[in-house]
């Protein structure tokens, strides 16, 4: 439970050699992508929770930028070019300006918090551009210094010019955006650029509102001035370099948006960005970025090195970096009108807003900022279905009426799946069918709560959730009506909605194993977090005691000694876990393996699946010593190797043996479970790399079948590959 402390120490002292460095260095050994006319690769660059984006779209020779994320991005260009001997060369981050040529040998590589592009002029001038989205670890919301590093709405832009020729070189560097500069007070007031203008800042109108600005500002070394020509506005610098000499120029690109980001329809409140708590204007953001530049670069370098200086393969590092970018781009860190924080994740192109359930393994990233998972778990309890409600048809959206809270009244409450369509938060997303995943969502909540507890040791918060845990687990237990432990009624479906067997099968062994995992960790939390203090009695007959108030009440150390109750609950759920274990053993003995479904009337019931053990993922990451989970792993291990061999295709590992679907993020989870619990090592990274290395959609999570790519692009959930890194840097129980 001391992982946060251990990680912070590791980041602080593990890379002491770079503490004095002022410029960011991207690992030279990372996979490099050549940028050419045939390169379609795109990379989402964003800030945690602030949604500020500056994403590379090489196929369009452009950048997409905006203060509300890729949903409101404006496609524009970033001009980074050098003028030497009256010739002008630039990167492929913009359409080619008039009378210009692209730098030759352009190469891209990136880490979790960085993007580096290099190129050369024919005369031997090398240009290195690095974009840094600063990041470090933070413990909780009181850790404001670290949180500011994580969320301030700005990127650092470093440009390093090296003279590899044999003669002295005099030249000019231009750093600009393909937008017209404007004055700060009115978006219609264009900024005239006078000769010899020494201003160090250029403002542009953001796409979201006339009062929201984007800013490009010089820091560290002053610019010679500003310019506004050929559709570009920005800064220019003069440089003079001897052979082999180099010079670095640094800028910050920032925004500030204090308008409504999302409307919470559940409580009728507007939500704004959390960063408005710290900064009140774009000037505040720019000042912060400049004053804290050295510290933010140092912290980010340490963080990135901690992930990239590991024994992961080159392709695993590439996937980890890519999915970290994608996770950042899908996060919302907000404040409501009562100054209460909120954290949400969006589902990429689907634009469904979630608390934690976009894919439950996504929140392994909370290891670097556990407050995000704490907020999500707290919020998720606001979306519990307790009764059947019919939602009226919505003709304007061509949506028929549907039931919300279906089956809750009969079998007990369950947590909704998605909680709204952007830009709204609501009781539930506006599906035709309703987000009914009763068993999986309830079990995922418990597993995530357990993970949060183990990475933080936050006993008080987890104690406050144990009553909810009991309600949710009893509701799951109620859904087993034939006594084998596995839910067979009102289970809804699973998150594997592109795979028919995993999605819909009754007597679903994937859900059964996940139920068992949740029962086991719930029992552990009940036993460990019971109130065991001696009860102090209140003498209600004592003079002056009114409504329980008085001296006795004031000295009461605990509301109730509930150790007996918690032990009873723990034993109850351990019994249920043992029942499921027995059912799985019997199935394995009967069939020679564990099929996806134990209902032989269901089509394709006898499929095998590598993902059945997914419920072991989060407990395994925190080093669970549960005897029940070890027994579950022993049973599942017997089938895994053969099932894996039957699932291999040239495009990935199939989720089930008789259907073609693969989701990379889910097979990554299966890889981690296999390494943790079965002692078998596999890696899905080569498949992820092959299908994403030239993708225009940043991160695409899989295929429905060969050559039929799933349209879930820009999805954040591949961050489950952090599990590979955690195998090297285990969390101690």
Phi and psi in degrees as a GROMACS rama.xvg file:
@    title "Ramachandran Plot"
@    xaxis  label "Phi"
@    yaxis  label "Psi"
@TYPE xy
-106.437  22.2532  UNK-2
-62.7582  -39.584  UNK-3
-59.1387  -43.3611  UNK-4
-64.7657  -43.3073  UNK-5
-63.2405  -44.0107  UNK-6
-63.8403  -43.3399  UNK-7
-61.1777  -42.643  UNK-8
-63.1008  -42.8716  UNK-9
-58.4122  -44.2999  UNK-10
-69.8123  -33.6968  UNK-11
-76.1481  -41.1774  UNK-12
-108.564  -15.426  UNK-13
-67.8604  -20.6941  UNK-14
-133.275  50.3686  UNK-15
-63.6113  -20.2653  UNK-16
-66.9615  -20.0974  UNK-17
-104.328  6.0722  UNK-18
-60.3297  -30.131  UNK-19
-92.4354  -2.92691  UNK-20
-67.9082  140.445  UNK-21
-101.53  -19.0146  UNK-22
-113.209  150.865  UNK-23
-84.3924  138.184  UNK-24
-118.898  119.466  UNK-25
-82.0668  136.803  UNK-26
-52.5252  122.973  UNK-27
-67.0755  -18.3194  UNK-28
-92.8825  1.55623  UNK-29
-71.8859  156.246  UNK-30
-60.8087  136.006  UNK-31
-108.08  139.742  UNK-32
-114.359  127.075  UNK-33
-75.7442  133.212  UNK-34
-98.9237  111.849  UNK-35
-138.715  -175.73  UNK-36
-63.991  -22.8343  UNK-37
-98.071  4.65041  UNK-38
-87.4371  118.422  UNK-39
-102.303  -0.211588  UNK-40
-60.5006  140.225  UNK-41
-127.707  154.646  UNK-42
-138.083  121.282  UNK-43
-77.2272  121.61  UNK-44
-110.783  124.142  UNK-45
-152.045  171.884  UNK-46
-109.202  144.145  UNK-47
-58.4458  117.833  UNK-48
72.0823  -14.1494  UNK-49
-93.6363  -12.7438  UNK-50
67.9158  -3.69337  UNK-51
-65.8337  126.909  UNK-52
-123.932  153.68  UNK-53
-154.843  72.4177  UNK-54
-96.606  141.717  UNK-55
-85.9939  128.308  UNK-56
-125.071  88.006  UNK-57
-65.9746  -33.27  UNK-58
-63.1894  -21.9314  UNK-59
-109.485  8.66634  UNK-60
43.2819  58.3951  UNK-61
-155.219  171.977  UNK-62
-120.896  148.405  UNK-63
-112.75  132.645  UNK-64
-144.507  151.603  UNK-65
170.81  160.941  UNK-66
-86.5972  -5.53745  UNK-67
-118.408  21.2047  UNK-68
84.1198  -177.106  UNK-69
-65.6112  -15.1222  UNK-70
-67.626  -25.8881  UNK-71
-123.133  18.4945  UNK-72
-62.3862  150.381  UNK-73
-112.82  128.308  UNK-74
-75.3004  125.86  UNK-75
-145.548  -166.913  UNK-76
-126.581  148.382  UNK-77
-111.123  115.964  UNK-78
-95.3909  114.907  UNK-79
-128.206  105.582  UNK-80
-144.594  159.208  UNK-81
-122.768  141.155  UNK-82
-109.499  119.787  UNK-83
-136.573  128.233  UNK-84
51.9945  44.3402  UNK-85
63.1025  18.8677  UNK-86
-115.236  141.415  UNK-87
-120.316  129.621  UNK-88
-127.963  145.52  UNK-89
-146.645  171.418  UNK-90
-80.3768  165.936  UNK-91
-83.5742  25.5197  UNK-92
-88.0619  7.25158  UNK-93
-152.805  159.517  UNK-94
-61.1236  146.971  UNK-95
-65.3447  119.962  UNK-96
-65.4291  163.019  UNK-97
-61.9071  138.366  UNK-98
61.7674  30.5358  UNK-99
-125.878  164.436  UNK-100
-133.535  153.94  UNK-101
-76.8698  145.166  UNK-102
-57.2479  145.296  UNK-103
-88.3649  162.671  UNK-104
55.8628  42.3543  UNK-105
-72.5296  131.367  UNK-106
-132.21  141.098  UNK-107
-117.764  136.272  UNK-108
-146.621  157.283  UNK-109
-152.062  149.726  UNK-110
-111.553  -174.677  UNK-111
-56.6479  -34.7373  UNK-112
-118.981  15.7088  UNK-113
-143.545  161.546  UNK-114
-144.541  125.351  UNK-115
-122.754  130.833  UNK-116
-124.273  131.42  UNK-117
-121.758  153.344  UNK-118
-161.426  172.14  UNK-119
-138.396  156.336  UNK-120
-93.4083  157.237  UNK-121
-59.201  -21.5975  UNK-122
-84.9482  -3.04506  UNK-123
99.1261  20.0235  UNK-124
-95.1254  119.243  UNK-125
-97.7642  134.226  UNK-126
-119.433  129.942  UNK-127
-122.344  117.934  UNK-128
-112.61  126.557  UNK-129
-125.441  125.547  UNK-130
-102.609  130.559  UNK-131
-121.429  124.265  UNK-132
-103.559  98.2349  UNK-133
-61.1887  143.248  UNK-134
-156.54  144.744  UNK-135
-152.131  176.47  UNK-136
-83.5617  149.675  UNK-137
-137.288  151.539  UNK-138
-94.045  -50.8871  UNK-139
-153.161  -177.73  UNK-140
-69.4759  -16.1381  UNK-141
-76.4871  -14.4892  UNK-142
-83.0898  63.0858  UNK-143
-65.535  -33.9777  UNK-144
-61.8507  -45.774  UNK-145
-68.6657  -38.344  UNK-146
-65.3096  -37.8215  UNK-147
-60.6431  -41.241  UNK-148
-59.6592  -39.6881  UNK-149
-71.91  -34.8218  UNK-150
-118.336  -7.59621  UNK-151
-59.8592  138.191  UNK-152
-80.7347  74.0064  UNK-153
-161.473  152.51  UNK-154
-117.11  144.739  UNK-155
-92.323  134.288  UNK-156
-117.662  116.287  UNK-157
-109.662  131.751  UNK-158
-124.631  120.062  UNK-159
-115.17  127.662  UNK-160
-113.175  128.433  UNK-161
-120.847  130.324  UNK-162
-91.797  98.9699  UNK-163
-94.2152  9.27036  UNK-164
-85.9892  -179.102  UNK-165
-101.774  5.09167  UNK-166
-127.353  161.722  UNK-167
-64.2586  145.043  UNK-168
-128.093  131.773  UNK-169
-113.549  133.857  UNK-170
-158.156  -173.861  UNK-171
-134.421  135.426  UNK-172
-105.77  134.266  UNK-173
-119.36  129.025  UNK-174
-124.132  115.843  UNK-175
-153.672  166.638  UNK-176
-116.794  145.612  UNK-177
-78.4358  62.5409  UNK-178
-146.146  159.224  UNK-179
-86.7143  125.943  UNK-180
-61.9639  147.533  UNK-181
-131.491  162.276  UNK-182
-75.3497  158.737  UNK-183
-72.1068  -26.3518  UNK-184
-92.1725  -13.5222  UNK-185
-157.142  127.656  UNK-186
-69.0741  -19.2594  UNK-187
-84.7979  -10.53  UNK-188
-88.1036  94.6827  UNK-189
-68.1513  145.715  UNK-190
-88.8253  113.692  UNK-191
-71.4162  136.166  UNK-192
-103.265  104.588  UNK-193
-82.414  155.132  UNK-194
-58.7765  144.512  UNK-195
59.9777  29.2401  UNK-196
-70.8506  120.83  UNK-197
-102.779  14.0005  UNK-198
-59.6697  139.699  UNK-199
-100.839  11.781  UNK-200
-144.399  138.534  UNK-201
-127.035  132.849  UNK-202
-107.428  145.988  UNK-203
-132.972  154.343  UNK-204
-77.9285  133.725  UNK-205
-80.679  157.528  UNK-206
-72.589  -13.9414  UNK-207
-87.5065  -30.5878  UNK-208
-164.552  149.9  UNK-209
-64.3462  -23.2532  UNK-210
-95.3925  -5.35454  UNK-211
-93.2655  131.369  UNK-212
-118.725  151.852  UNK-213
-106.692  146.029  UNK-214
-135.403  137.926  UNK-215
-116.897  119.894  UNK-216
-133.972  137.689  UNK-217
-78.0054  138.532  UNK-218
-136.555  164.76  UNK-219
71.346  -58.6157  UNK-220
-127.889  131.55  UNK-221
-69.8143  146.381  UNK-222
-78.2461  156.133  UNK-223
-68.3034  -31.2247  UNK-224
169.722  -166.711  UNK-225
-114.323  162.879  UNK-226
-147.381  159.962  UNK-227
-149.002  88.026  UNK-228
-140.507  150.011  UNK-229
54.2496  34.1645  UNK-230
83.9844  2.7981  UNK-231
-113.432  140.994  UNK-232
-126.935  135.852  UNK-233
177.636  -151.717  UNK-234
-115.888  150.35  UNK-235
-132.621  153.589  UNK-236
-133.681  144.766  UNK-237
-97.2305  143.342  UNK-238
-139.516  152.447  UNK-239
-137.328  119.324  UNK-240
-129.001  131.726  UNK-241
-77.5748  165.42  UNK-242
-54.63  135.452  UNK-243
70.8545  -0.439558  UNK-244
-81.4725  159.962  UNK-245
-142.836  160.736  UNK-246
-146.53  139.992  UNK-247
-113.654  141.052  UNK-248
-126.122  135.208  UNK-249
-124.949  138.26  UNK-250
-132.473  164.436  UNK-251
-123.696  136.078  UNK-252
-113.912  120.392  UNK-253
-141.707  170.234  UNK-254
-147.203  177.069  UNK-255
-157.245  121.611  UNK-256
-131.319  109.477  UNK-257
-106.726  22.8948  UNK-258
-91.357  177.826  UNK-259
-62.8791  133.012  UNK-260
-101.262  -49.9585  UNK-261
-136.421  145.303  UNK-262
-100.689  126.677  UNK-263
-89.8821  101.379  UNK-264
-74.9308  -17.9215  UNK-265
-69.2654  -39.6388  UNK-266
-119.676  7.82294  UNK-267
56.3013  55.8536  UNK-268
-133.007  148.875  UNK-269
-89.6353  139.698  UNK-270
-111.467  132.601  UNK-271
-113.386  170.591  UNK-272
-67.1915  142.18  UNK-273
-62.5971  -29.6284  UNK-274
-64.4228  -17.4712  UNK-275
-67.6946  -12.9604  UNK-276
-70.527  -30.6075  UNK-277
-97.5522  -35.6536  UNK-278
-125.822  141.97  UNK-279
-110.307  -1.95815  UNK-280
-163.478  167.814  UNK-281
-65.7775  -28.8338  UNK-282
-63.5289  -38.3801  UNK-283
-62.8144  -42.1109  UNK-284
-63.1905  -45.6094  UNK-285
-64.4048  -39.5283  UNK-286
-64.7489  -44.6165  UNK-287
-58.9671  -47.2262  UNK-288
-60.007  -37.7888  UNK-289
-74.9708  -46.966  UNK-290
-63.2298  -36.0421  UNK-291
-102.83  16.6205  UNK-292
-57.1007  -54.9765  UNK-293
-58.9751  -43.2777  UNK-294
-67.4427  -42.8809  UNK-295
-66.2583  -39.0429  UNK-296
-65.5217  -43.1398  UNK-297
-60.7663  -47.5919  UNK-298
-63.6664  -41.3934  UNK-299
-67.5543  -40.0749  UNK-300
-60.4252  -45.1304  UNK-301
-61.5523  -43.3461  UNK-302
-63.1872  -49.5108  UNK-303
-63.8323  -40.671  UNK-304
-62.146  -35.3518  UNK-305
-61.2682  -29.219  UNK-306
-91.2115  -38.8249  UNK-307
-86.1412  -27.6606  UNK-308
-86.0272  61.983  UNK-309
-132.118  179.889  UNK-310
-91.5057  12.5189  UNK-311
-64.1042  154.094  UNK-312
-71.009  165.496  UNK-313
-59.3162  -40.3748  UNK-314
-70.8496  -35.8482  UNK-315
-64.287  -40.6755  UNK-316
-64.4349  -39.7838  UNK-317
-62.6756  -45.9991  UNK-318
-66.27  -41.1763  UNK-319
-60.4242  -45.4563  UNK-320
-63.646  -45.0607  UNK-321
-59.7471  -46.9634  UNK-322
-74.5386  -25.6264  UNK-323
-65.6968  -42.7378  UNK-324
-57.7287  -43.9442  UNK-325
-69.3112  -37.1848  UNK-326
-62.6233  -47.9209  UNK-327
-56.0107  -39.897  UNK-328
-70.505  -14.4442  UNK-329
-108.867  16.5979  UNK-330
-106.69  143.405  UNK-331
-123.339  119.559  UNK-332
-116.625  110.266  UNK-333
-129.056  167.807  UNK-334
-124.182  139.249  UNK-335
-90.4388  -176.911  UNK-336
-69.7995  -13.5192  UNK-337
-98.6007  14.3238  UNK-338
64.3765  26.7552  UNK-339
-93.2191  132.806  UNK-340
-76.5807  151.381  UNK-341
-135.81  150.096  UNK-342
-137.629  129.073  UNK-343
-133.394  160.021  UNK-344
-123.976  137.957  UNK-345
-103.901  160.033  UNK-346
-98.9928  53.2004  UNK-347
55.2228  -132.495  UNK-348
-65.7631  -20.6301  UNK-349
-72.9723  -24.0233  UNK-350
61.2043  24.3436  UNK-351
-82.9081  139.476  UNK-352
-98.8589  137.372  UNK-353
-130.713  166.117  UNK-354
-90.2298  -76.3631  UNK-355
-121.971  -6.75527  UNK-356
-91.0128  12.2906  UNK-357
-53.4948  -36.507  UNK-358
-175.483  121.154  UNK-359
-61.8883  -29.7196  UNK-360
-72.7579  -13.6082  UNK-361
-55.0044  -35.0139  UNK-362
-78.0602  10.2435  UNK-363
-60.0412  -25.5976  UNK-364
-66.2074  -14.4339  UNK-365
-64.5076  -9.59654  UNK-366
-60.758  -24.6419  UNK-367
-93.9974  -16.5875  UNK-368
-155.604  77.7095  UNK-369
-63.3893  -19.9662  UNK-370
-59.1959  -29.1034  UNK-371
-65.5078  -41.915  UNK-372
-70.1853  -36.9986  UNK-373
-60.565  -45.0144  UNK-374
-62.6099  -42.4154  UNK-375
-65.0874  -43.0326  UNK-376
-63.2013  -41.6021  UNK-377
-61.4814  -45.8973  UNK-378
-66.479  -37.1239  UNK-379
-61.1987  -30.3906  UNK-380
-67.9419  -12.7018  UNK-381
-77.8978  -9.30057  UNK-382
-119.883  58.3967  UNK-383
-105.056  124.888  UNK-384
-80.0449  124.124  UNK-385
-121.115  -11.2724  UNK-386
-154.964  163.89  UNK-387
-80.0729  129.985  UNK-388
-134.023  132.442  UNK-389
-95.7305  122.159  UNK-390
-89.6599  129.027  UNK-391
-64.4116  156.89  UNK-392
-63.8632  151.012  UNK-393
-121.888  89.197  UNK-394
-59.5675  -34.0445  UNK-395
-64.9622  -26.276  UNK-396
-106.035  7.90612  UNK-397
55.9842  42.6541  UNK-398
-111.343  124.548  UNK-399
-75.9864  169.954  UNK-400
-65.222  149.225  UNK-401
-148.198  163.913  UNK-402
-92.4276  132.433  UNK-403
-113.28  128.397  UNK-404
84.4287  21.3924  UNK-405
-58.1885  132.755  UNK-406
74.2008  -2.91318  UNK-407
-63.8252  -38.7688  UNK-408
-64.0853  -36.2817  UNK-409
-78.2062  -43.4583  UNK-410
-111.081  -10.5383  UNK-411
119.074  167.745  UNK-412
-68.491  154.486  UNK-413
-147.404  160.261  UNK-414
-83.9752  136.809  UNK-415
-65.1281  162.714  UNK-416
-83.8167  -106.572  UNK-417
-72.3197  150.949  UNK-418
-114.488  19.5279  UNK-419
157.221  161.7  UNK-420
-103.308  132.126  UNK-421
-57.1978  141.384  UNK-422
-97.3128  35.7686  UNK-423
-116.569  148.688  UNK-424
-109.531  136.243  UNK-425
-145.914  -172.869  UNK-426
-62.7166  -33.4326  UNK-427
-164.419  158.978  UNK-428
-65.7141  154.683  UNK-429
-86.4156  65.4312  UNK-430
-79.0335  157.211  UNK-431
-67.4767  -34.9522  UNK-432
-104.719  -12.3217  UNK-433
84.7851  143.247  UNK-434
-85.2156  76.1608  UNK-435
-99.5645  95.3757  UNK-436
-130.817  55.6088  UNK-437
-54.36  -49.2039  UNK-438
-71.7735  -47.9178  UNK-439
-67.2154  -41.215  UNK-440
-66.7364  -41.2248  UNK-441
-63.2602  -43.1008  UNK-442
-69.4896  -36.2753  UNK-443
-65.0785  -37.7427  UNK-444
-58.2175  -45.368  UNK-445
-66.7203  -41.7265  UNK-446
-66.0413  -39.0829  UNK-447
-68.9315  -38.3527  UNK-448
-62.4242  -41.7518  UNK-449
-61.9074  -45.3923  UNK-450
-59.3838  -45.9798  UNK-451
-59.3685  -43.5753  UNK-452
-60.5177  -42.8569  UNK-453
-72.475  -31.7349  UNK-454
-85.3335  -12.1548  UNK-455
-121.282  -29.9906  UNK-456
70.099  23.2196  UNK-457
-80.7876  76.2749  UNK-458
-60.1774  -40.8841  UNK-459
-61.0489  -47.0178  UNK-460
-64.7638  -45.9087  UNK-461
-65.4284  -38.3864  UNK-462
-56.0174  -41.7963  UNK-463
-65.7236  -16.6732  UNK-464
-99.4885  -4.72793  UNK-465
-67.9532  -31.6503  UNK-466
-62.2356  -42.08  UNK-467
-64.7044  -39.9662  UNK-468
-57.4863  -45.1211  UNK-469
-63.4171  -42.3698  UNK-470
-61.5136  -45.5011  UNK-471
-68.3077  -40.1924  UNK-472
-72.0771  -36.0019  UNK-473
-64.6924  -37.5858  UNK-474
-62.1866  -39.5196  UNK-475
-66.4966  -43.5091  UNK-476
-61.1229  -38.5583  UNK-477
-59.9321  -24.9409  UNK-478
-80.3313  -3.05223  UNK-479
-92.8589  107.883  UNK-480
-107.364  -6.00983  UNK-481
-111.913  5.8231  UNK-482
82.4043  12.5298  UNK-483
-99.1084  1.50814  UNK-484
95.3844  -25.0676  UNK-485
-92.2779  133.136  UNK-486
-59.0494  130.216  UNK-487
-127.584  -3.70723  UNK-488
-130.559  140.3  UNK-489
54.7174  34.3479  UNK-490
-86.0149  -8.26803  UNK-491
70.4352  -124.789  UNK-492
-145.791  -176.813  UNK-493
-104.423  173.579  UNK-494
-69.6585  -9.01243  UNK-495
-83.1558  63.3406  UNK-496
-80.669  0.0160324  UNK-497
-101.234  2.73646  UNK-498
-124.023  114.11  UNK-499
-61.471  -41.5808  UNK-500
-68.5833  -47.9043  UNK-501
-67.8291  -30.2437  UNK-502
-75.0709  -46.2984  UNK-503
-119.619  -11.0282  UNK-504
-64.7549  135.51  UNK-505
-71.6309  161.482  UNK-506
49.3684  47.6674  UNK-507
-75.5155  114.159  UNK-508
-71.7474  -26.4191  UNK-509
-60.817  -48.3865  UNK-510
-65.5398  -37.115  UNK-511
-61.3669  -45.6988  UNK-512
-66.1632  -33.2412  UNK-513
-71.7356  -38.3526  UNK-514
-56.5888  -47.6479  UNK-515
-60.8338  -43.073  UNK-516
-61.7095  -43.1286  UNK-517
-66.8294  -41.1091  UNK-518
-58.6131  -43.5144  UNK-519
-65.3795  -45.6152  UNK-520
-74.6074  -30.5916  UNK-521
-62.0793  -43.6886  UNK-522
-60.1726  -41.404  UNK-523
-62.2657  -42.4164  UNK-524
-67.029  -41.1331  UNK-525
-58.4357  -46.6015  UNK-526
-68.2515  -44.7216  UNK-527
-73.1726  -30.0246  UNK-528
-108.965  18.4441  UNK-529
-67.1096  148.275  UNK-530
-79.36  110.707  UNK-531
-108.382  2.13844  UNK-532
-67.3198  153.946  UNK-533
-67.0914  134.438  UNK-534
-73.3969  134.962  UNK-535
-102.995  117.229  UNK-536
-73.6004  148.234  UNK-537
-104.819  126.331  UNK-538
-87.1645  94.0943  UNK-539
-72.4998  -10.5735  UNK-540
-87.0231  -8.23092  UNK-541
-66.539  141.151  UNK-542
-60.1604  135.985  UNK-543
92.0158  -5.28927  UNK-544
-85.9871  114.386  UNK-545
-125.328  127.154  UNK-546
51.2522  38.7066  UNK-547
83.0123  -5.01533  UNK-548
-81.1221  153.612  UNK-549
144.142  -173.992  UNK-550
-61.6899  -42.1157  UNK-551
-62.8172  -41.6083  UNK-552
-62.8562  -42.0882  UNK-553
-64.3154  -28.0603  UNK-554
-94.8171  1.56542  UNK-555
-69.7076  120.445  UNK-556
-85.9076  -23.341  UNK-557
-148.389  143.526  UNK-558
-64.0882  -40.2964  UNK-559
-160.938  142.1  UNK-560
-78.8208  110.636  UNK-561
-114.286  21.3594  UNK-562
-59.9169  -41.2439  UNK-563
-62.8311  -43.396  UNK-564
-63.5189  -47.6978  UNK-565
-63.9145  -39.0535  UNK-566
-65.1317  -36.2772  UNK-567
-64.7263  -43.9141  UNK-568
-63.186  -42.8503  UNK-569
-60.5856  -45.7693  UNK-570
-62.7639  -38.5877  UNK-571
-61.132  -46.5284  UNK-572
-77.4004  -29.159  UNK-573
-65.172  -36.075  UNK-574
-63.8499  -41.4788  UNK-575
-65.0583  -40.4909  UNK-576
-61.8854  -42.6489  UNK-577
-63.8691  -35.4139  UNK-578
-63.7033  -44.5426  UNK-579
-64.4783  -41.4869  UNK-580
-57.6055  -43.5656  UNK-581
-62.7568  -40.9592  UNK-582
-62.8218  -43.1889  UNK-583
-66.622  -39.3328  UNK-584
-62.3749  -42.6052  UNK-585
-64.0202  -40.2936  UNK-586
-64.3306  -42.0128  UNK-587
-63.2994  -39.7682  UNK-588
-68.0007  -38.309  UNK-589
-71.7975  -44.2029  UNK-590
-102.334  -14.0963  UNK-591
86.9229  -3.85239  UNK-592
-163.726  172.056  UNK-593
-99.1862  110.954  UNK-594
-74.3896  164.912  UNK-595
-62.9927  -36.2509  UNK-596
-127.612  144.746  UNK-597
-96.0826  6.51433  UNK-598
-100.34  105.944  UNK-599
-71.4295  -7.89306  UNK-600
-86.3964  -10.0995  UNK-601
-83.1276  131.258  UNK-602
-57.0897  137.095  UNK-603
60.851  29.3145  UNK-604
-61.1021  -27.9655  UNK-605
-91.471  17.5277  UNK-606
-65.8002  154.824  UNK-607
-109.299  156.586  UNK-608
-146.271  136.182  UNK-609
-75.9535  -12.8401  UNK-610
-97.6508  5.19684  UNK-611
-56.56  -33.157  UNK-612
-86.7392  17.915  UNK-613
-54.7696  -32.8178  UNK-614
-61.6842  -16.2822  UNK-615
-82.7571  -9.8498  UNK-616
-59.6914  -60.8979  UNK-617
-66.1055  -44.5774  UNK-618
-58.0745  -36.9694  UNK-619
-66.1855  -37.0397  UNK-620
-62.7719  -29.2833  UNK-621
-102.916  16.6122  UNK-622
69.574  37.5175  UNK-623
-56.9238  137.483  UNK-624
-106.635  16.9294  UNK-625
-57.3936  126.417  UNK-626
-63.7646  -40.7454  UNK-627
-62.0842  -42.6597  UNK-628
-69.4918  -34.2167  UNK-629
-63.4327  -38.7234  UNK-630
-67.8257  -39.3598  UNK-631
-61.1893  -44.4706  UNK-632
-62.0887  -38.0677  UNK-633
-62.5536  -37.689  UNK-634
-70.3707  -47.7253  UNK-635
-67.8947  -31.0439  UNK-636
-60.6218  -33.0252  UNK-637
-60.0813  -31.0616  UNK-638
-95.7472  -20.553  UNK-639
-61.3836  -50.6461  UNK-640
-60.6746  -44.4512  UNK-641
-67.7318  -40.9357  UNK-642
-63.8456  -41.1016  UNK-643
-60.9688  -45.1498  UNK-644
-61.0802  -35.8615  UNK-645
-78.1269  -8.98229  UNK-646
-104.075  -4.67264  UNK-647
-73.4278  130.463  UNK-648
-130.161  175.946  UNK-649
-79.5702  -5.73378  UNK-650
-114.05  -2.31372  UNK-651
154.408  -176.694  UNK-652
-96.3501  118.361  UNK-653
-64.974  146.621  UNK-654
-69.9984  -35.8431  UNK-655
-136.985  158.136  UNK-656
-72.5915  -22.2884  UNK-657
-108.747  5.40219  UNK-658
-125.864  155.657  UNK-659
-87.9622  -11.2296  UNK-660
-65.3296  136.414  UNK-661
-130.895  138.071  UNK-662
-118.57  118.083  UNK-663
-58.7598  -41.5632  UNK-664
-61.3475  -35.1857  UNK-665
-77.2701  -35.6947  UNK-666
-73.4606  -26.1978  UNK-667
-62.1816  -44.8468  UNK-668
-58.2692  -44.0572  UNK-669
-62.0342  -37.4016  UNK-670
-59.6025  -46.552  UNK-671
-66.0297  -43.3158  UNK-672
-59.2148  -42.7681  UNK-673
-62.8971  -40.6468  UNK-674
-69.7611  -41.1041  UNK-675
-69.2002  -47.7955  UNK-676
-106.994  -26.4612  UNK-677
-108.664  -12.5994  UNK-678
71.1366  28.665  UNK-679
-120.034  128.702  UNK-680
-105.96  122.98  UNK-681
-135.223  161.441  UNK-682
-140.197  126.779  UNK-683
-88.8415  -2.65966  UNK-684
-56.5841  -40.6645  UNK-685
-58.5063  -38.379  UNK-686
-66.3932  -44.7446  UNK-687
-61.106  -42.2296  UNK-688
-63.1256  -47.3122  UNK-689
-60.5717  -38.1567  UNK-690
-89.6176  -3.97513  UNK-691
-122.586  -10.3672  UNK-692
-64.9372  -22.6823  UNK-693
-131.268  29.3659  UNK-694
-83.8332  136.293  UNK-695
-80.0625  2.03728  UNK-696
-112.392  26.6736  UNK-697
65.0145  -77.7177  UNK-698
-134.173  124.2  UNK-699
-120.034  128.491  UNK-700
-90.9253  5.23094  UNK-701
158.567  -169.626  UNK-702
-131.287  146.068  UNK-703
-78.7536  -32.5361  UNK-704
-166.424  177.185  UNK-705
-53.7569  127.712  UNK-706
67.1888  13.0518  UNK-707
-120.142  85.5184  UNK-708
-72.8332  131.972  UNK-709
-64.6832  142.335  UNK-710
-89.7426  25.5628  UNK-711
-86.4703  43.1949  UNK-712
-71.843  161.884  UNK-713
63.6907  21.5264  UNK-714
-78.769  140.19  UNK-715
-86.4574  -4.42219  UNK-716
-82.1489  -9.75357  UNK-717
-64.6867  -5.65509  UNK-718
-63.3066  -6.68393  UNK-719
-56.9841  -17.5648  UNK-720
-66.3935  -12.4595  UNK-721
-55.7393  -23.8445  UNK-722
-59.732  -33.3638  UNK-723
-61.4539  -43.7505  UNK-724
-65.797  -37.9272  UNK-725
-71.3048  -21.2966  UNK-726
-63.7261  -31.9227  UNK-727
-83.3149  -28.3623  UNK-728
-123.723  67.894  UNK-729
-65.9866  147.762  UNK-730
-85.6914  127.8  UNK-731
-86.2494  132.955  UNK-732
